Structure formats: C-alpha cells, structure tokens
Amino acid sequence: MDALYTAVATATHGREGRAVSNDGKIDLALAMPVELGGNGQGTNPEQLFAAGYAACFGSALGLVGRQAKVDVSDAAVTAEVGIGKQGEGFGLKVSLRVELPDTLDEATGRKLVEAAHQVCPYSNATRGNIEVDLVIE
C-alpha cells in the first residue's frame, strides 16, 4: 500500500505521560483510567482509539451512503473500546453504535453499516484481531 497520508505522534512515559503530534495539533496529558488503578487526570489510548475509530467509521459510512445514493449525513457513530486481560497480556474489544437517520429503513441501514465495516481502515486493521460488534440504533 502506498500511504496517501501519514500521521506522526510521539508518546513519552507510556500511559502516564504525554502524546504529541508532529504538527502540534495534539498535545495531551495521558493517564491511566481510574478503573485501571490510575488517577484519570488525562486521556488514555482507548479514548483516542475510540475517537479515531468513530470518526473513521462515520466517514466510511458516508462514502458507502453516497455510492448507494442514500443520505446518511445525520448518522452518528459511537465507539466503545474495552480493554481487559487476554491470555498473558491485554486485549481490546470494540462496539460500534451507529445511530442512523429515522428516514432510513432497517434493512438498508444494516446493509450500509456492513459495507462501511468493509471499507473503514480501522475495521480492516482490526479484523481478525479485535472483536468488533456492530450495533444499529
């Protein structure tokens, strides 16, 4: 694959440090969530992954909607990223909650969401590695 764009960010001190993008648009304090024993005084990698996945999936849904000539511009995607023990290490799981416009019938909505899941780079990167549930609301 030839990259059309490459994002660059550096994290220091792991989950208790900072994350900074090379262009300075991201400069965040990182902290373990309270649920994992941290103080929760910063964002964490799961929140960043959730935000990226939700935005990317929304764009993929817009693309397949336009291709099908279906307006999904009012759709909203919420990504829930869970972290837990997996074997000797840790693993992630994702629920993508897609709120579609009321004017869209259920069958068409499901078809578009499933098509977006095939197009979205985050979905392609996680396929076979992370459990991803698609929930249409």
N, C-alpha and C positions, 0 to 999 in steps of 0.2 A: 504494500500500500504506500502510495506517495501522500505524505501529510499535506493538507491544504493549509493547516494552521497548527502551531504547537504552543500549548500553554506551558509556562515555566513558573514553578513556585518552589520555595525552599522552606523547610520546617527545621527548627532547631529545638533541641531538648524534648523531642517526642511529643507526647500528649500534654506536657506541662510547659510548653514553650511558646513559640510564635510561628505563624505561617505568613510568608510574604511572597507576593508575585513579583516577577522581574520588572514589571511596569509600575509597581507600587499601588495598583488598584485594590489589591488585597493586602491587608496588614492586620492580622488578627492575633489576639491572645488565645492560646489553646489551654484547655483544662479538662481533666477527667470529669465526666458527669458524676453527680452525687451518687447515682445508682451503682457506679463502679468504684465508689470509695473516694472520689475526688471532691473538690470544693465547688465545682460547677461554675467558676468565675470566668469562664471563657467558652468559646465554641469548641466543638470536638470533630474529629474526622467523619463520624457518622452523620452529623448535621450537614457538613459540607458535601458529603456524598449524596445525601438525600436531596439537597437543594439542586445540585448538578443534574441528578437523575430526573427529578421532577421537571426541570426546565427543558432538558434534552427530550424527554418523552413527549412533553407538550408540543415541542417543535416537530417531532416526528408525526404526531397525531395531526397537526396542521397540514403537513406535507401530504399525508395519505388522504386527508379530507379534501384538499384541493384537487388531488388527482381523481378522486371519486366525485368531484363537484358537489361536495356536502360541506356546509358551513359548520365548522366546529370551533369558530373563533371565541366562543364563550365557554369553552371547556376549561376545566381546572384540573391539575394533576397534583396530588399529594403523595409524596414518597415517604414511607415509614421504613427506616433502616434499623434493624435489630442486630445486636452483637451478643454472642454467647460462646460458651465453651464448645469446641468441636474437636474431639479426639484430644491430642496433647496441646493443641493450640486454641485458637478462636476462629469463629466463622461469622458470616453475615447472612441475614435474610432480609428480603425486601417485600413490602406490599405497596403496589401502585394503586392508589384510589383515584379513579378517573370520574370526574363529575361532568357529564355530557349535557348539552343543551336539552331542555324539555321537549323541543320540537323534533328531536331525533328518536326514531323508533329503536327498540331494544336490539333487534337483530342487526340492523345497520350499525349501531353503536358498537356492538361486540365485534363485528367484522372489522371496523376501523381500528379499534383498540388492539386487536390481534395483529393487524397489518402494521401498526405503529411499533409493536413489540418486535417485529422482524426487521424494521428499518432503523430503529434507535441504536446509536453506537453504544450506549450504556447497556442496553439489553443484549446486544451482540457480544459485548465484553464479558458480561456476567453469565451468559447462557451456559449451562452445564457446570457452573462453578458455585453459583448462589441460587438458592430457592427464591423465585420471584412469583408472587401471586398478583394477578390482575383482578381488581375489584371495580366493577362499574356501578356508580352511584347515581 
